[in-house]
Every structure is written in C-alpha cells, then in structure tokens.
Amino acid sequence: MATMTREPECVLLKRRGAEHVEKLIEGMSLQEQLTFWRKRTEIMLERQKQSPQKNRLA
C-alpha cells in the first residue's frame, strides 16, 4: 500500500494566492500589471505602517 504525502498548508496557501493574483491580472497589459503592483505595494506599505510593531524584525 502506497502512502500519500500531503503538501504543507503553507504550500497550499501560496498556490491559492498565486491563482488569485493570476485571475486579478488576467488580460492586463504589461504596463497595467506594473501599475497594479505599484498600487498594491503602496497599500501593503501603508498597512505595515499602521500595524503594531511587535512582530517586526529589527
């Protein structure tokens, strides 16, 4: 009987995230994709500024 190994949850979450992003940028031109990523980066940086500092690395 062969044993089946499960992927770690982190791998599944990464794949789901990649699939989600793929759907979001589907059909966008390269320039639109660059604009998308710049905007998302700004949003992420703003969230990081607003979140508590306790989990940040020095």
N, CA, C and O atoms as a GROMACS GRO file, in nm:
protein
  232
    1MET      N    1   0.084  -0.117   0.000
    1MET     CA    2   0.000   0.000   0.000
    1MET      C    3   0.090   0.125   0.000
    1MET      O    4   0.175   0.141   0.087
    2ALA      N    5   0.069   0.210  -0.096
    2ALA     CA    6   0.149   0.332  -0.108
    2ALA      C    7   0.095   0.438  -0.013
    2ALA      O    8  -0.026   0.455   0.002
    3THR      N    9   0.186   0.508   0.049
    3THR     CA   10   0.143   0.618   0.136
    3THR      C   11   0.138   0.746   0.056
    3THR      O   12   0.222   0.771  -0.031
    4MET      N   13   0.041   0.825   0.086
    4MET     CA   14   0.023   0.952   0.016
    4MET      C   15   0.068   1.065   0.108
    4MET      O   16   0.024   1.075   0.223
    5THR      N   17   0.156   1.150   0.056
    5THR     CA   18   0.203   1.260   0.139
    5THR      C   19   0.123   1.385   0.105
    5THR      O   20   0.095   1.415  -0.011
    6ARG      N   21   0.087   1.456   0.208
    6ARG     CA   22   0.012   1.582   0.191
    6ARG      C   23   0.110   1.697   0.185
    6ARG      O   24   0.214   1.697   0.250
    7GLU      N   25   0.072   1.796   0.105
    7GLU     CA   26   0.154   1.917   0.100
    7GLU      C   27   0.131   1.998   0.226
    7GLU      O   28   0.020   1.999   0.280
    8PRO      N   29   0.234   2.064   0.273
    8PRO     CA   30   0.214   2.151   0.390
    8PRO      C   31   0.113   2.261   0.357
    8PRO      O   32   0.099   2.302   0.242
    9GLU      N   33   0.044   2.306   0.459
    9GLU     CA   34  -0.059   2.408   0.440
    9GLU      C   35  -0.002   2.536   0.378
    9GLU      O   36  -0.070   2.603   0.301
   10CYS      N   37   0.123   2.569   0.413
   10CYS     CA   38   0.183   2.691   0.359
   10CYS      C   39   0.195   2.684   0.206
   10CYS      O   40   0.181   2.786   0.138
   11VAL      N   41   0.220   2.565   0.153
   11VAL     CA   42   0.230   2.548   0.007
   11VAL      C   43   0.093   2.568  -0.056
   11VAL      O   44   0.081   2.632  -0.160
   12LEU      N   45  -0.009   2.514   0.006
   12LEU     CA   46  -0.145   2.530  -0.045
   12LEU      C   47  -0.186   2.677  -0.043
   12LEU      O   48  -0.248   2.725  -0.138
   13LEU      N   49  -0.153   2.748   0.064
   13LEU     CA   50  -0.188   2.890   0.073
   13LEU      C   51  -0.115   2.970  -0.034
   13LEU      O   52  -0.172   3.061  -0.093
   14LYS      N   53   0.012   2.938  -0.058
   14LYS     CA   54   0.089   3.007  -0.160
   14LYS      C   55   0.028   2.985  -0.297
   14LYS      O   56   0.015   3.079  -0.376
   15ARG      N   57  -0.010   2.862  -0.326
   15ARG     CA   58  -0.072   2.832  -0.456
   15ARG      C   59  -0.204   2.905  -0.473
   15ARG      O   60  -0.232   2.960  -0.580
   16ARG      N   61  -0.286   2.906  -0.368
   16ARG     CA   62  -0.414   2.976  -0.375
   16ARG      C   63  -0.393   3.125  -0.400
   16ARG      O   64  -0.465   3.186  -0.480
   17GLY      N   65  -0.296   3.182  -0.333
   17GLY     CA   66  -0.265   3.324  -0.353
   17GLY      C   67  -0.219   3.352  -0.494
   17GLY      O   68  -0.260   3.452  -0.554
   18ALA      N   69  -0.134   3.265  -0.548
   18ALA     CA   70  -0.085   3.283  -0.684
   18ALA      C   71  -0.199   3.272  -0.785
   18ALA      O   72  -0.204   3.348  -0.882
   19GLU      N   73  -0.290   3.180  -0.762
   19GLU     CA   74  -0.406   3.165  -0.852
   19GLU      C   75  -0.495   3.290  -0.846
   19GLU      O   76  -0.547   3.334  -0.948
   20HIS      N   77  -0.512   3.345  -0.727
   20HIS     CA   78  -0.593   3.465  -0.710
   20HIS      C   79  -0.532   3.583  -0.786
   20HIS      O   80  -0.602   3.654  -0.857
   21VAL      N   81  -0.402   3.601  -0.770
   21VAL     CA   82  -0.334   3.711  -0.840
   21VAL      C   83  -0.342   3.690  -0.990
   21VAL      O   84  -0.361   3.786  -1.066
   22GLU      N   85  -0.326   3.566  -1.034
   22GLU     CA   86  -0.334   3.536  -1.178
   22GLU      C   87  -0.469   3.580  -1.234
   22GLU      O   88  -0.475   3.635  -1.344
   23LYS      N   89  -0.576   3.556  -1.160
   23LYS     CA   90  -0.709   3.598  -1.204
   23LYS      C   91  -0.722   3.750  -1.206
   23LYS      O   92  -0.785   3.806  -1.296
   24LEU      N   93  -0.662   3.816  -1.106
   24LEU     CA   94  -0.671   3.962  -1.099
   24LEU      C   95  -0.601   4.030  -1.216
   24LEU      O   96  -0.650   4.131  -1.267
   25ILE      N   97  -0.488   3.976  -1.259
   25ILE     CA   98  -0.410   4.043  -1.364
   25ILE      C   99  -0.434   3.985  -1.502
   25ILE      O  100  -0.374   4.029  -1.601
   26GLU      N  101  -0.522   3.886  -1.510
   26GLU     CA  102  -0.552   3.823  -1.638
   26GLU      C  103  -0.603   3.928  -1.738
   26GLU      O  104  -0.694   4.005  -1.707
   27GLY      N  105  -0.544   3.930  -1.854
   27GLY     CA  106  -0.587   4.022  -1.959
   27GLY      C  107  -0.526   4.161  -1.949
   27GLY      O  108  -0.550   4.245  -2.035
   28MET      N  109  -0.446   4.187  -1.845
   28MET     CA  110  -0.382   4.318  -1.831
   28MET      C  111  -0.257   4.324  -1.918
   28MET      O  112  -0.187   4.225  -1.937
   29SER      N  113  -0.231   4.442  -1.970
   29SER     CA  114  -0.106   4.464  -2.043
   29SER      C  115   0.008   4.470  -1.941
   29SER      O  116  -0.015   4.478  -1.820
   30LEU      N  117   0.131   4.467  -1.990
   30LEU     CA  118   0.245   4.476  -1.901
   30LEU      C  119   0.242   4.606  -1.822
   30LEU      O  120   0.271   4.607  -1.702
   31GLN      N  121   0.208   4.714  -1.887
   31GLN     CA  122   0.200   4.844  -1.819
   31GLN      C  123   0.092   4.843  -1.710
   31GLN      O  124   0.113   4.897  -1.602
   32GLU      N  125  -0.022   4.781  -1.739
   32GLU     CA  126  -0.129   4.771  -1.640
   32GLU      C  127  -0.085   4.685  -1.521
   32GLU      O  128  -0.118   4.715  -1.406
   33GLN      N  129  -0.011   4.578  -1.550
   33GLN     CA  130   0.039   4.493  -1.442
   33GLN      C  131   0.137   4.569  -1.353
   33GLN      O  132   0.132   4.555  -1.231
   34LEU      N  133   0.224   4.649  -1.414
   34LEU     CA  134   0.318   4.729  -1.335
   34LEU      C  135   0.244   4.828  -1.246
   34LEU      O  136   0.280   4.847  -1.130
   35THR      N  137   0.141   4.891  -1.300
   35THR     CA  138   0.060   4.984  -1.222
   35THR      C  139  -0.010   4.911  -1.107
   35THR      O  140  -0.014   4.961  -0.995
   36PHE      N  141  -0.063   4.794  -1.137
   36PHE     CA  142  -0.129   4.710  -1.036
   36PHE      C  143  -0.034   4.682  -0.920
   36PHE      O  144  -0.070   4.700  -0.804
   37TRP      N  145   0.090   4.637  -0.951
   37TRP     CA  146   0.185   4.601  -0.847
   37TRP      C  147   0.234   4.722  -0.769
   37TRP      O  148   0.257   4.713  -0.649
   38ARG      N  149   0.250   4.835  -0.835
   38ARG     CA  150   0.290   4.956  -0.763
   38ARG      C  151   0.183   4.996  -0.662
   38ARG      O  152   0.213   5.030  -0.547
   39LYS      N  153   0.057   4.991  -0.706
   39LYS     CA  154  -0.054   5.027  -0.617
   39LYS      C  155  -0.064   4.930  -0.499
   39LYS      O  156  -0.080   4.972  -0.385
   40ARG      N  157  -0.053   4.801  -0.527
   40ARG     CA  158  -0.061   4.701  -0.421
   40ARG      C  159   0.054   4.715  -0.322
   40ARG      O  160   0.036   4.694  -0.202
   41THR      N  161   0.172   4.750  -0.373
   41THR     CA  162   0.287   4.771  -0.285
   41THR      C  163   0.263   4.889  -0.194
   41THR      O  164   0.294   4.884  -0.075
   42GLU      N  165   0.207   4.998  -0.248
   42GLU     CA  166   0.176   5.115  -0.166
   42GLU      C  167   0.076   5.078  -0.056
   42GLU      O  168   0.092   5.120   0.058
   43ILE      N  169  -0.025   5.000  -0.091
   43ILE     CA  170  -0.126   4.957   0.006
   43ILE      C  171  -0.061   4.874   0.116
   43ILE      O  172  -0.089   4.893   0.234
   44MET      N  173   0.027   4.780   0.077
   44MET     CA  174   0.094   4.695   0.174
   44MET      C  175   0.182   4.778   0.268
   44MET      O  176   0.180   4.756   0.390
   45LEU      N  177   0.257   4.872   0.213
   45LEU     CA  178   0.344   4.955   0.296
   45LEU      C  179   0.263   5.039   0.394
   45LEU      O  180   0.304   5.059   0.508
   46GLU      N  181   0.148   5.088   0.350
   46GLU     CA  182   0.061   5.166   0.438
   46GLU      C  183   0.007   5.079   0.551
   46GLU      O  184   0.001   5.123   0.666
   47ARG      N  185  -0.033   4.956   0.520
   47ARG     CA  186  -0.080   4.864   0.624
   47ARG      C  187   0.029   4.834   0.724
   47ARG      O  188   0.004   4.826   0.844
   48GLN      N  189   0.152   4.817   0.675
   48GLN     CA  190   0.263   4.788   0.765
   48GLN      C  191   0.288   4.906   0.860
   48GLN      O  192   0.322   4.885   0.976
   49LYS      N  193   0.272   5.027   0.812
   49LYS     CA  194   0.291   5.144   0.897
   49LYS      C  195   0.187   5.148   1.008
   49LYS      O  196   0.216   5.191   1.120
   50GLN      N  197   0.065   5.104   0.977
   50GLN     CA  198  -0.045   5.112   1.072
   50GLN      C  199  -0.050   4.995   1.169
   50GLN      O  200  -0.115   5.004   1.273
   51SER      N  201   0.018   4.885   1.138
   51SER     CA  202   0.011   4.767   1.224
   51SER      C  203   0.107   4.780   1.341
   51SER      O  204   0.205   4.855   1.334
   52PRO      N  205   0.078   4.708   1.449
   52PRO     CA  206   0.167   4.713   1.566
   52PRO      C  207   0.309   4.668   1.530
   52PRO      O  208   0.328   4.586   1.440
   53GLN      N  209   0.405   4.722   1.599
   53GLN     CA  210   0.545   4.695   1.570
   53GLN      C  211   0.597   4.566   1.633
   53GLN      O  212   0.710   4.527   1.604
   54LYS      N  213   0.521   4.499   1.716
   54LYS     CA  214   0.573   4.387   1.795
   54LYS      C  215   0.624   4.270   1.711
   54LYS      O  216   0.714   4.199   1.756
   55ASN      N  217   0.570   4.247   1.593
   55ASN     CA  218   0.612   4.133   1.511
   55ASN      C  219   0.717   4.168   1.407
   55ASN      O  220   0.753   4.084   1.324
   56ARG      N  221   0.766   4.287   1.410
   56ARG     CA  222   0.865   4.331   1.311
   56ARG      C  223   1.005   4.289   1.350
   56ARG      O  224   1.038   4.283   1.469
   57LEU      N  225   1.087   4.261   1.252
   57LEU     CA  226   1.228   4.231   1.278
   57LEU      C  227   1.306   4.361   1.287
   57LEU      O  228   1.271   4.459   1.222
   58ALA      N  229   1.409   4.361   1.366
   58ALA     CA  230   1.491   4.482   1.383
   58ALA      C  231   1.582   4.503   1.265
   58ALA      O  232   1.658   4.600   1.263
   0.00000   0.00000   0.00000
